[in-house]
Amino acid sequence: MRIGVNCFLLQQTMGGLRQYFLRLFTELLAHDDTNAYVFFYFAHNLGELEELGTDRWKEGAVLLDDQRDMLQHLDKIDLYFCPFGAVWPRPVPVPSVVTLVDIQEKYYPQFFTAMDHWNRQYHYEASTKAADRVITISEFSRESIAYHHGIAKDKIHVAYLAADTGFDTKGGEDSLTITLPSPYVFYPANRWHHKNHDSLLNALLVLRDAFGILINCVLTGFDYENGYPLAKKVSEYGLDGQVYVLGYVEPREMFALYREASLLCFPSLFEGFGMPLVEAMISGCPIVASRETSVPEVVGDAGVLFNPHDPHDIAHSMYRVLTDEVFADQLRRKGFERAKLFSVANTASVHKEVFKLAMASFRKRRYFYYRYCYEPVHGMKMYM
């Protein structure tokens, strides 16, 4: 099967979706001898595609200036795969699969602009209805997409994510290019509002004032316009010198950061999956995490769950791990065992099966119905 892949949205700052794309296609290009992958890419994707570590992605790849130009190359593919939330251009007269990781806007509309809401409404729901099959990354997301988009659950397939292949062998203390104080708690997350950095900062104050524990905190990730004003809040709360903000960190250093951390504190309000949870398990880093959305599904019994809206509960959870080494070791052992559920081979296997199902269920009459009845507006630009 020849599978066309829309790479348009691929960029370094996109967080978990970037990791999903790179890990999935690193595995498929290395081990899938059944299918050929035709990458529809753009000049701004080139650096990221080189991260795949093989030139196989270039075989048959098509450089485009506009996503709609893909329609001129339909003879090159049997199926169209859009891994970043939307089928575009839409519709296409070939089988299609879309990955939609979550619909956070239905739960936290206040975190999105009016344009964000328009885009998500226009692209996401229309894409899950237009596509022959939908891939998502947790049972939580499967249930929520089926409910809010009004589509059958058996059209949606769960492919759990996996950490980078060999993540646990990428580095150690000597992999760090900076010197960090010990001990510290770790939280890797871009500064989106749902990542809930504010509750973590307040929990650090509770640890200090109520529990008598002064511990450093290391943060990675990107800042965003209109995102959480981390630097401002760190100063406002008097946490300068206690909170270390590193920005983007290469995978080799990430493993070292997890391994040397006293714990991962993951206070996110909303997750479709939560990749840092798996990375912490692999690295032997104890987990304290939010009990919201998909997080309990991923963590299982390998972490302590807390109310992410309550800094006192977060602080109490951290205190338990920080002061009880036997308990912390139990969490490490449970994490190592649970991490086995999340392999890139399993992720890729689900995708290959879904591609076959989409081919089998494709009906051209649905394409023509969608083309002329469901979505009469064409040629619109995708703002995502």
Buried (B, 14 or more C-beta within 10 A) or exposed (E): BBBBBBBBBBEEEBBBBBBBBBBBBBBBBBEBEEBBBBBBBBEEBEEBBEBBEEEBBEEBBBEBEEBBEBEEBEEBBBBBBBBBBBBBBBBBEBBBBBBBBBBBBBBEEEBBEEEBEEBBEBBBBBBBBBBBBBBBBBBBBBEBBBEBBEBEEEBBBBBBBBBBBEBBEBBEEEBBEEEBEEEBBBBBBBBBBBBBBBBBBBBBBBBBEEBEBEBBBBBBBBBEEEBBBBEEBBEEBEBEEBBBBBEEBEBBBBBBBBBBBBBBBBBBBBBBBBBBBBBBBBBBBBBBBBBBBBBBBBBBEBBBBBBBEBBBBBBBBBBBBBEEEEBBEBBBEBBBEBBEEBBBEBBBBBBBEBBBBBBEEBEEEBBEEBBEEEBEEEEEEBEB
